Amino acid sequence: MNQYDFHCHSSISDGLLLPQDVVQRAFDRGVKVLALTDHDELSGLAVAREKAESLGMTFVNGVEISVNWGKHTLHIVGLGVNPDTPLLCDGLAHIRSGRTDRARKMAEGLAKVGITGAFEGALPYAENADMIGRAHFARFLVDKGHARSMQAVFKKFLVPGKPGYVPHIWASLPESIEWIHAAGGLAVLAHPGRYEMGKKQMHELIEIFTRFGGDGIEVATSNHTLDLVGRFARLAEEFGLWASVGSDFHGTGHYGDLGTFPALPSYCRPIWEALHVGLPDEVVDETDEMPQDLLN
C-alpha cells in the first residue's frame, strides 16, 4: 500500500464518495499524503482539507483539468494549487459551462440505439449536476444492464465513434499549464498509458508538454502495468520531469482503490519533493527542502 496518493475524485465531480469520505477511506487504507483532484472543480477542497487535518494527514490541493490536444482528450493534474486564484477559477468555470447541453446530446445519441431516458437516468448519479459527464451515464448504463462494467460500457457507448459520445471543447494544453502555474501549482500529465497513441506520438506529446512548462508525469497509477511504469519513468527521466503517483480513485469498481498502484522506480524524482511535502511523522530539514526565496 502506498502512503502517497496524488490523484483521486469525489462526488464533487464524478466520484462516488463525498470529499470527506474520500479522505477517511484514504486514511483507513494507510495513505498519509493525499491530493483531491476533482475534474475541473475546486469546491471540495476545503472540506477535504479540514477532514485530513483532523486525522493528522498531509493534504495537497489538487484539480484535474480536461484538455483538447489534436483528436485526443487529455487530463492535466494540478498539484499544490491555490483554489482562490482568479485565472484558474475562471478557466475551470468556462470548461464546466456547456456540460448540461453536452449531456443532453449524449442522451439523444443513446436514444437512437434504443436507450431512452438516459439524461434523466444519469442525473441522479451526479452529486453536482453541473458536472454531469460520461461517468454518470456509465453508472446508469451498467445499473440498467447494458454492460457488465464501467470499462465495458465506455468501450461500447461512450468513446469516439460510439452512440453516446459527444466531443466537448475543453482547455488547450498551454492554457491548463498556465492556469496551474498561476495558482502556484505543478502541472502533471495524468495516466499517460491510457491515451490511445503510439510511442512516437506520446514522445511528441511529452516533448510539447515539457516545452509549455509541464512539470511532471503520472508514472505510477492504477491502470499502469509494470512495463508502463518503467516506460514512463524513463520518459520522465529523459525530459527532466517529476514522477507523480495516484490511484485515480472514483469509487469501488472504477479504476483502483486509494493507495493502490505500483511503486515508483528508485531512480525517479518523486513529485512530493517538488511539493515540499512529506509523511506527517517525518522530520523535514527545512534548509534542504524549502526554496531559498521562502527562507530569506
C-alpha positions as CSV (number, residue, x, y, z in Angstrom):
1,M,0.0,0.0,0.0
2,N,1.3,3.4,-1.0
3,Q,1.4,6.3,1.6
4,Y,1.2,9.0,-1.1
5,D,-1.8,9.4,-3.5
6,F,-2.0,12.5,-5.7
7,H,-5.0,11.6,-7.9
8,C,-8.5,10.8,-6.7
9,H,-12.1,12.1,-7.2
10,S,-15.1,12.8,-5.0
11,S,-18.8,13.3,-5.7
12,I,-18.0,17.0,-6.5
13,S,-17.0,15.7,-9.9
14,D,-17.6,12.1,-10.9
15,G,-16.6,10.1,-7.8
16,L,-19.0,8.2,-5.6
17,L,-17.9,9.5,-2.2
18,L,-18.2,12.9,-0.5
19,P,-14.8,14.7,-0.3
20,Q,-14.6,14.0,3.5
21,D,-15.4,10.3,2.9
22,V,-12.7,10.0,0.3
23,V,-10.2,11.4,2.9
24,Q,-11.5,9.0,5.5
25,R,-11.2,6.0,3.2
26,A,-7.6,7.1,2.2
27,F,-6.7,7.3,5.9
28,D,-8.2,3.9,6.6
29,R,-6.1,2.4,3.8
30,G,-2.9,3.8,5.1
31,V,-2.5,6.9,2.8
32,K,-0.8,9.7,4.7
33,V,-0.4,12.3,2.0
34,L,-3.4,12.9,-0.2
35,A,-4.4,15.2,-3.1
36,L,-8.1,15.5,-4.1
37,T,-8.1,16.2,-7.9
38,D,-11.7,16.5,-9.0
39,H,-12.4,17.2,-12.7
40,D,-12.5,20.9,-13.4
41,E,-13.7,21.6,-9.8
42,L,-12.2,23.1,-6.7
43,S,-15.2,23.2,-4.4
44,G,-14.5,20.0,-2.5
45,L,-11.0,21.0,-1.3
46,A,-11.9,23.0,1.8
47,V,-13.9,20.2,3.5
48,A,-11.4,17.6,2.4
49,R,-8.5,19.6,3.9
50,E,-10.4,20.0,7.2
51,K,-11.1,16.3,7.4
52,A,-7.4,15.4,6.5
53,E,-6.1,17.8,9.2
54,S,-8.4,16.3,11.8
55,L,-6.9,12.9,11.0
56,G,-3.3,14.1,11.1
57,M,-2.9,13.6,7.3
58,T,-1.0,15.9,4.9
59,F,-3.4,17.3,2.3
60,V,-2.5,18.8,-1.1
61,N,-4.9,21.0,-3.1
62,G,-5.5,19.5,-6.5
63,V,-7.5,19.6,-9.7
64,E,-7.7,17.6,-12.9
65,I,-8.2,19.8,-16.0
66,S,-9.7,18.4,-19.2
67,V,-7.7,19.3,-22.3
68,N,-8.1,19.1,-26.0
69,W,-4.9,18.1,-27.9
70,G,-5.5,17.3,-31.5
71,K,-8.0,14.5,-31.6
72,H,-7.3,13.5,-28.1
73,T,-8.8,14.5,-24.7
74,L,-6.0,14.7,-22.1
75,H,-6.1,15.3,-18.4
76,I,-3.6,17.5,-16.7
77,V,-3.5,17.3,-12.9
78,G,-2.6,20.4,-11.0
79,L,-1.0,19.8,-7.6
80,G,-0.4,22.4,-4.8
81,V,-2.8,25.0,-6.4
82,N,-4.3,28.0,-4.6
83,P,-8.0,27.5,-5.1
84,D,-8.7,31.2,-4.9
85,T,-6.7,32.1,-8.0
86,P,-8.9,34.1,-10.4
87,L,-7.3,32.8,-13.6
88,L,-7.7,29.1,-12.5
89,C,-11.2,29.6,-11.2
90,D,-12.4,31.5,-14.3
91,G,-10.8,28.9,-16.6
92,L,-12.5,26.0,-14.8
93,A,-15.8,27.8,-14.8
94,H,-15.6,28.2,-18.6
95,I,-14.8,24.5,-19.0
96,R,-17.8,23.5,-16.9
97,S,-20.2,25.6,-18.9
98,G,-21.9,23.6,-21.5
99,R,-21.7,20.2,-19.8
100,T,-25.5,20.0,-19.5
101,D,-26.0,20.6,-23.2
102,R,-23.4,18.0,-23.9
103,A,-25.1,15.6,-21.6
104,R,-28.4,16.0,-23.4
105,K,-26.8,15.4,-26.7
106,M,-25.2,12.2,-25.3
107,A,-28.7,11.1,-24.3
108,E,-30.0,11.8,-27.7
109,G,-27.3,9.6,-29.2
110,L,-28.1,6.8,-26.9
111,A,-31.8,7.1,-27.7
112,K,-31.0,6.4,-31.3
113,V,-29.9,2.9,-30.3
114,G,-32.9,2.3,-28.1
115,I,-31.7,3.5,-24.7
116,T,-34.3,6.1,-23.7
117,G,-34.3,8.4,-20.7
118,A,-30.5,8.4,-20.3
119,F,-30.2,12.0,-19.3
120,E,-32.8,11.7,-16.6
121,G,-31.3,8.3,-15.6
122,A,-27.8,9.7,-15.3
123,L,-28.6,12.9,-13.5
124,P,-29.2,11.2,-10.0
125,Y,-25.7,9.8,-10.2
126,A,-24.2,13.3,-10.3
127,E,-24.0,14.8,-6.9
128,N,-23.0,18.1,-8.6
129,A,-25.5,18.4,-11.5
130,D,-23.3,21.0,-13.2
131,M,-20.6,18.3,-13.5
132,I,-22.7,15.6,-15.2
133,G,-20.5,13.6,-17.6
134,R,-19.6,10.3,-19.1
135,A,-19.0,8.5,-15.8
136,H,-22.5,9.3,-14.6
137,F,-24.0,7.9,-17.8
138,A,-21.8,4.9,-17.5
139,R,-23.1,4.1,-14.0
140,F,-26.6,4.4,-15.2
141,L,-26.0,2.1,-18.2
142,V,-24.2,-0.5,-16.0
143,D,-27.1,-0.5,-13.5
144,K,-29.6,-0.9,-16.3
145,G,-27.7,-4.0,-17.6
146,H,-26.3,-2.5,-20.9
147,A,-22.8,-3.6,-19.9
148,R,-21.1,-5.5,-17.1
149,S,-18.6,-2.9,-16.0
150,M,-17.6,0.7,-16.3
151,Q,-14.8,-0.1,-18.6
152,A,-17.1,-2.2,-20.9
153,V,-19.8,0.5,-21.1
154,F,-17.3,3.1,-22.1
155,K,-16.0,1.0,-24.9
156,K,-19.5,0.1,-26.1
157,F,-21.2,3.5,-25.8
158,L,-19.1,6.4,-24.6
159,V,-15.9,6.7,-26.7
160,P,-15.4,8.4,-30.1
161,G,-17.4,6.6,-32.8
162,K,-19.9,5.2,-30.3
163,P,-23.5,6.4,-29.9
164,G,-23.2,8.2,-26.6
165,Y,-20.0,10.1,-27.3
166,V,-20.2,13.8,-27.8
167,P,-17.0,15.9,-28.1
168,H,-16.6,19.0,-25.9
169,I,-14.3,22.0,-26.2
170,W,-12.0,21.8,-23.1
171,A,-8.9,23.8,-22.3
172,S,-5.9,23.9,-24.5
173,L,-2.7,22.3,-23.2
174,P,-0.8,25.6,-22.7
175,E,-3.9,27.1,-21.0
176,S,-4.1,24.3,-18.5
177,I,-0.4,24.7,-17.6
178,E,-0.7,28.5,-17.4
179,W,-3.7,28.2,-15.0
180,I,-2.0,25.8,-12.8
181,H,1.2,27.8,-12.6
182,A,-0.7,31.0,-12.0
183,A,-2.2,29.2,-8.9
184,G,1.3,28.3,-7.7
185,G,0.9,24.6,-8.6
186,L,2.7,21.9,-10.6
187,A,1.3,20.6,-13.9
188,V,1.3,16.8,-14.3
189,L,0.3,14.7,-17.3
190,A,-2.2,12.2,-15.9
191,H,-2.3,8.5,-16.7
192,P,-0.4,8.7,-20.0
193,G,-0.8,4.9,-20.5
194,R,-4.5,5.4,-21.0
195,Y,-4.2,7.5,-24.1
196,E,-4.6,5.7,-27.4
197,M,-1.4,6.8,-29.2
198,G,1.7,5.2,-30.4
199,K,5.2,5.7,-28.8
200,K,6.2,8.3,-31.3
201,Q,3.1,10.4,-30.7
202,M,3.5,10.0,-26.9
203,H,7.1,11.2,-27.1
204,E,5.9,14.2,-29.1
205,L,3.2,14.9,-26.5
206,I,5.6,14.8,-23.6
207,E,8.1,17.0,-25.6
208,I,5.4,19.6,-26.2
209,F,4.1,19.3,-22.6
210,T,7.6,20.0,-21.4
211,R,8.1,22.9,-23.8
212,F,5.0,24.6,-22.5
213,G,6.3,24.3,-18.9
214,G,4.8,21.0,-17.7
215,D,6.3,19.7,-14.5
216,G,5.6,16.0,-14.1
217,I,4.2,12.7,-15.4
218,E,2.0,10.4,-13.6
219,V,4.3,7.4,-13.7
220,A,2.5,5.0,-11.3
221,T,-1.2,4.8,-11.4
222,S,-3.8,2.1,-11.1
223,N,-4.1,1.2,-14.7
224,H,-0.4,1.2,-15.5
225,T,1.3,-2.2,-15.7
226,L,4.9,-2.6,-14.5
227,D,6.0,-2.2,-18.1
228,L,4.2,1.1,-18.5
229,V,5.6,2.3,-15.1
230,G,9.1,1.6,-16.4
231,R,8.4,3.2,-19.8
232,F,7.0,6.5,-18.3
233,A,9.7,6.5,-15.6
234,R,12.3,6.6,-18.3
235,L,10.5,9.3,-20.2
236,A,10.2,11.4,-17.0
237,E,14.0,11.0,-16.6
238,E,14.6,11.8,-20.3
239,F,12.7,15.1,-20.1
240,G,13.7,16.0,-16.6
241,L,10.1,15.8,-15.2
242,W,9.0,14.9,-11.7
243,A,7.3,11.5,-11.3
244,S,3.9,11.5,-9.8
245,V,1.7,8.7,-8.4
246,G,-2.0,8.3,-7.9
247,S,-4.9,5.8,-7.8
248,D,-7.4,7.8,-9.9
249,F,-9.9,6.5,-7.3
250,H,-13.5,7.3,-8.2
251,G,-15.2,4.6,-6.1
252,T,-15.1,0.8,-5.8
253,G,-15.3,-0.9,-9.2
254,H,-13.9,2.0,-11.2
255,Y,-10.1,2.1,-11.6
256,G,-8.1,1.4,-8.5
257,D,-8.7,1.9,-4.8
258,L,-6.9,4.6,-2.8
259,G,-3.2,4.0,-2.4
260,T,-3.2,1.0,-4.8
261,F,-0.8,1.3,-7.7
262,P,2.8,0.1,-8.5
263,A,5.7,1.7,-6.7
264,L,7.9,4.3,-8.3
265,P,11.3,3.0,-9.6
266,S,14.1,4.1,-7.3
267,Y,15.7,6.4,-9.9
268,C,12.6,8.6,-10.2
269,R,12.4,12.1,-8.8
270,P,9.2,11.8,-6.7
271,I,6.9,14.8,-7.0
272,W,6.4,15.2,-3.3
273,E,9.9,16.5,-3.2
274,A,9.0,19.3,-5.5
275,L,5.8,20.0,-3.5
276,H,7.9,20.1,-0.3
277,V,5.5,17.7,1.5
278,G,6.5,14.6,3.4
279,L,4.9,12.0,5.6
280,P,3.3,13.6,8.7
281,D,5.7,11.7,11.1
282,E,8.8,12.7,9.1
283,V,11.1,15.4,10.4
284,V,11.8,17.7,7.5
285,D,15.1,19.6,7.2
286,E,13.7,22.9,6.0
287,T,17.0,24.2,4.9
288,D,17.2,21.3,2.4
289,E,13.5,21.2,1.5
290,M,12.3,24.8,1.2
291,P,13.1,27.1,-1.7
292,Q,15.6,29.7,-0.8
293,D,13.3,32.6,-1.6
294,L,11.0,31.4,1.2
295,L,13.8,31.2,3.7
296,N,15.1,34.8,3.2
